[in-house]
Amino acid sequence: MSIKEKVEDYKKTLELFPNDQEKYQYLIEQAKKSEEFPEEFRKDSFKVHGCQSQVWLVPEQKEEKLLFLSDSDALISKGLVTLISSIYSNETAEEIANSDIDLMEEFELGVILSPARRNGAYSMLKTIKEYAKKLL
Protein backbone atom coordinates (compact mmCIF):
# COMPACT_ATOMS: atom_id res chain seq x y z
CA MET A 1 0.00 0.00 0.00
CA SER A 2 1.44 3.40 -0.95
CA ILE A 3 1.88 6.35 1.40
CA LYS A 4 -1.03 8.12 -0.27
CA GLU A 5 -3.28 5.05 0.14
CA LYS A 6 -2.37 4.73 3.83
CA VAL A 7 -3.12 8.42 4.35
CA GLU A 8 -6.49 7.98 2.63
CA ASP A 9 -7.31 4.99 4.86
CA TYR A 10 -6.52 6.95 8.03
CA LYS A 11 -8.40 9.95 6.68
CA LYS A 12 -11.54 7.84 6.13
CA THR A 13 -11.23 6.44 9.65
CA LEU A 14 -10.82 9.87 11.22
CA GLU A 15 -13.80 11.20 9.26
CA LEU A 16 -15.98 8.62 11.03
CA PHE A 17 -15.56 10.50 14.28
CA PRO A 18 -18.18 13.25 14.68
CA ASN A 19 -16.11 15.51 16.92
CA ASP A 20 -12.58 16.48 17.82
CA GLN A 21 -12.69 14.75 21.18
CA GLU A 22 -13.30 11.39 19.50
CA LYS A 23 -10.39 12.00 17.10
CA TYR A 24 -8.23 12.72 20.13
CA GLN A 25 -9.43 9.47 21.69
CA TYR A 26 -8.55 7.62 18.47
CA LEU A 27 -4.94 8.84 18.78
CA ILE A 28 -4.85 7.60 22.37
CA GLU A 29 -6.14 4.19 21.23
CA GLN A 30 -3.41 4.04 18.57
CA ALA A 31 -0.87 4.66 21.33
CA LYS A 32 -2.28 1.89 23.49
CA LYS A 33 -2.24 -0.59 20.59
CA SER A 34 1.29 0.20 19.47
CA GLU A 35 4.02 -2.41 19.57
CA GLU A 36 6.30 -2.87 22.56
CA PHE A 37 9.28 -0.54 22.27
CA PRO A 38 12.66 -2.07 23.18
CA GLU A 39 14.36 -0.28 26.09
CA GLU A 40 17.73 -0.29 24.33
CA PHE A 41 16.37 2.21 21.78
CA ARG A 42 15.54 4.87 24.38
CA LYS A 43 18.69 6.77 23.50
CA ASP A 44 19.26 10.41 22.73
CA SER A 45 20.41 9.42 19.24
CA PHE A 46 16.85 8.24 18.46
CA LYS A 47 15.03 11.14 20.15
CA VAL A 48 12.99 13.47 17.98
CA HIS A 49 14.05 17.01 18.75
CA GLY A 50 11.36 19.67 18.76
CA CYS A 51 8.74 17.60 20.57
CA GLN A 52 7.22 18.74 23.83
CA SER A 53 7.36 15.20 25.21
CA GLN A 54 10.01 12.56 24.70
CA VAL A 55 9.60 10.82 21.34
CA TRP A 56 11.85 8.16 19.87
CA LEU A 57 11.98 7.09 16.22
CA VAL A 58 14.18 4.20 15.18
CA PRO A 59 14.70 3.47 11.48
CA GLU A 60 15.41 -0.02 10.25
CA GLN A 61 16.17 -0.91 6.67
CA LYS A 62 14.95 -4.26 5.37
CA GLU A 63 15.86 -4.88 1.78
CA GLU A 64 14.75 -1.74 -0.05
CA LYS A 65 12.17 -0.65 2.54
CA LEU A 66 12.38 1.41 5.71
CA LEU A 67 10.57 0.43 8.89
CA PHE A 68 10.11 2.69 11.89
CA LEU A 69 9.83 1.73 15.53
CA SER A 70 8.46 4.53 17.67
CA ASP A 71 7.46 5.48 21.17
CA SER A 72 6.72 8.44 23.41
CA ASP A 73 6.24 9.08 27.09
CA ALA A 74 2.93 10.89 26.40
CA LEU A 75 -0.16 9.17 24.98
CA ILE A 76 -1.12 11.80 22.38
CA SER A 77 2.44 12.05 21.08
CA LYS A 78 2.71 8.26 21.09
CA GLY A 79 -0.51 8.03 19.08
CA LEU A 80 0.78 10.58 16.59
CA VAL A 81 4.18 8.98 16.15
CA THR A 82 2.55 5.53 15.86
CA LEU A 83 0.25 6.80 13.11
CA ILE A 84 3.04 8.62 11.27
CA SER A 85 5.39 5.62 11.58
CA SER A 86 2.78 3.26 10.17
CA ILE A 87 2.24 5.54 7.17
CA TYR A 88 5.92 5.70 6.25
CA SER A 89 6.98 2.17 7.24
CA ASN A 90 7.42 -0.40 4.46
CA GLU A 91 8.19 2.31 1.92
CA THR A 92 11.42 3.02 0.04
CA ALA A 93 13.64 5.92 1.04
CA GLU A 94 12.84 7.58 -2.28
CA GLU A 95 9.06 7.31 -1.76
CA ILE A 96 9.38 8.79 1.73
CA ALA A 97 11.71 11.61 0.68
CA ASN A 98 9.47 12.54 -2.26
CA SER A 99 6.22 12.50 -0.30
CA ASP A 100 4.87 15.98 0.27
CA ILE A 101 1.60 15.18 2.02
CA ASP A 102 0.65 17.57 4.84
CA LEU A 103 -0.67 15.13 7.42
CA MET A 104 -2.02 17.83 9.74
CA GLU A 105 -4.13 19.21 6.92
CA GLU A 106 -5.17 15.82 5.54
CA PHE A 107 -6.29 14.57 8.96
CA GLU A 108 -7.55 17.95 10.16
CA LEU A 109 -5.53 17.47 13.32
CA GLY A 110 -4.31 21.05 13.36
CA VAL A 111 -7.53 22.16 15.01
CA ILE A 112 -7.37 19.65 17.88
CA LEU A 113 -3.64 19.71 18.57
CA SER A 114 -1.94 22.47 20.51
CA PRO A 115 0.73 24.45 18.62
CA ALA A 116 3.42 22.56 20.57
CA ARG A 117 1.97 19.17 19.53
CA ARG A 118 1.68 20.34 15.90
CA ASN A 119 5.34 21.35 15.99
CA GLY A 120 6.17 17.96 17.46
CA ALA A 121 4.29 16.17 14.69
CA TYR A 122 6.20 18.19 12.07
CA SER A 123 9.45 17.26 13.84
CA MET A 124 8.47 13.58 13.69
CA LEU A 125 7.82 13.81 9.96
CA LYS A 126 11.00 15.80 9.38
CA THR A 127 13.02 13.14 11.24
CA ILE A 128 11.53 10.35 9.11
CA LYS A 129 12.34 12.26 5.92
CA GLU A 130 15.90 12.94 7.12
CA TYR A 131 16.42 9.22 7.74
CA ALA A 132 15.16 8.50 4.22
CA LYS A 133 17.30 11.19 2.56
CA LYS A 134 20.45 9.78 4.18
CA LEU A 135 19.85 6.55 2.27
CA LEU A 136 19.46 8.14 -1.15
For each residue, the residues with C-beta under 8 A, 3 or more apart:
1: 5 6 9 90
2: 5 6 91 95
3: 6 7 87 88 91 95 96 99 101
4: 7 8 99 101
5: 1 2 8 9
6: 1 2 3 9 10 86 87
7: 3 4 10 11 87 101 103 106
8: 4 5 11 12
9: 1 5 6 12 13
10: 6 7 13 14 83 87 107
11: 7 8 14 15 106 107
12: 8 9 15 16
13: 9 10 16 26
14: 10 11 17 23 26 107 108
15: 11 12
16: 12 13
17: 14 22 23 25 26
18: 22
19: 22 23
20: 23 24 111 112
21: 24 25
22: 17 18 19 25 26
23: 14 17 19 20 26 27 107 108 109 112
24: 20 21 27 28 76 112
25: 17 21 22 28 29
26: 13 14 17 22 23 29 30 79
27: 23 24 30 31 75 76 79 80 83
28: 24 25 31 32 75 76 79
29: 25 26 32 33 79
30: 26 27 33 34 78 79 82 83
31: 27 28 34 72 75 76 78 79 82
32: 28 29 75
33: 29 30 82
34: 30 31 37 70 71 78 82
35: 69
36:
37: 34 41 42 56 69 70 71
38: 41 69
39: 42
40: 43
41: 37 38 46 56 58 69 71
42: 37 39 46 56 71
43: 40 46 47 56
44: 47
45:
46: 41 42 43 56 57 58
47: 43 44 54 55 56
48: 51 55 56 57 81 120 123 124 127
49: 123 127
50: 119 120 122 123 126
51: 48 54 55 72 77 119 120 123 124
52: 74 77 116 117 119 120
53: 72 73 74 77 120
54: 47 51 72 73 74
55: 47 48 51 70 71 72 77 78 81 120 123 124
56: 37 41 42 43 46 47 48 69 70 71 72
57: 46 48 68 69 70 81 85 124 127 128 131
58: 41 46 68 69 70
59: 66 67 68 128 131
60: 66 67 68 69
61: 65 66 67 135
62: 65 66 67
63:
64: 92
65: 61 62 89 90 91 92
66: 59 60 61 62 88 89 90 91 92 93 96 131 132 135
67: 59 60 61 62 89 90
68: 57 58 59 60 85 88 89 128 131
69: 35 37 38 41 56 57 58 60 85
70: 34 37 55 56 57 58 78 81 82 84 85 124
71: 34 37 41 42 55 56 78 81
72: 31 51 53 54 55 56 75 77 78 80 81
73: 53 54 77 78
74: 52 53 54 77 78
75: 27 28 31 32 72 78 79
76: 24 27 28 31 79 80 113 117
77: 51 52 53 55 72 73 74 80 81 117 120
78: 30 31 34 55 70 71 72 73 74 75 81 82
79: 26 27 28 29 30 31 75 76 82 83
80: 27 72 76 77 83 84 109 113 117 120 121 124
81: 48 55 57 70 71 72 77 78 84 85 124
82: 30 31 33 34 70 78 79 85 86
83: 10 27 30 79 80 86 87
84: 70 80 81 87 88 103 121 124 125 128
85: 57 68 69 70 81 82 88 89 128
86: 6 82 83 89
87: 3 6 7 10 83 84 103
88: 3 66 68 84 85 91 96 99 128 132
89: 65 66 67 68 85 86
90: 1 65 66 67
91: 2 3 65 66 88 95 96
92: 64 65 66 95 96
93: 66 96 97 131 132 133 134 135 136
94: 97 98 132 136
95: 2 3 91 92 98 99
96: 3 66 88 91 92 93 99 128 129 131 132
97: 93 94 129 132 133 136
98: 94 95
99: 3 4 88 95 96 129
100:
101: 3 4 7 106
102: 105 106
103: 7 84 87 106 107 109 121 125
104: 107 108 109 110 113 118 121 122
105: 102 108 110
106: 7 11 101 102 103
107: 10 11 14 23 103 104
108: 14 23 104 105 111 112
109: 23 80 103 104 112 113 118 121
110: 104 105 113 118
111: 20 108
112: 20 23 24 108 109
113: 76 80 104 109 110 117 118 121
114: 117 118
115: 118 119
116: 52 119 120
117: 52 76 77 80 113 114 120 121
118: 104 109 110 113 114 115 121 122
119: 50 51 52 115 116 122 123
120: 48 50 51 52 53 55 77 80 116 117 123 124
121: 80 84 103 104 109 113 117 118 124 125
122: 50 104 118 119 125 126
123: 48 49 50 51 55 119 120 126 127
124: 48 51 55 57 70 80 81 84 120 121 127 128
125: 84 103 121 122 128 129
126: 50 122 123 129 130
127: 48 49 57 123 124 130 131
128: 57 59 68 84 85 88 96 124 125 131 132
129: 96 97 99 125 126 132 133
130: 126 127 133 134
131: 57 59 66 68 93 96 127 128 134 135
132: 66 88 93 94 96 97 128 129 135 136
133: 93 97 129 130 136
134: 93 130 131
135: 61 66 93 131 132
136: 93 94 97 132 133
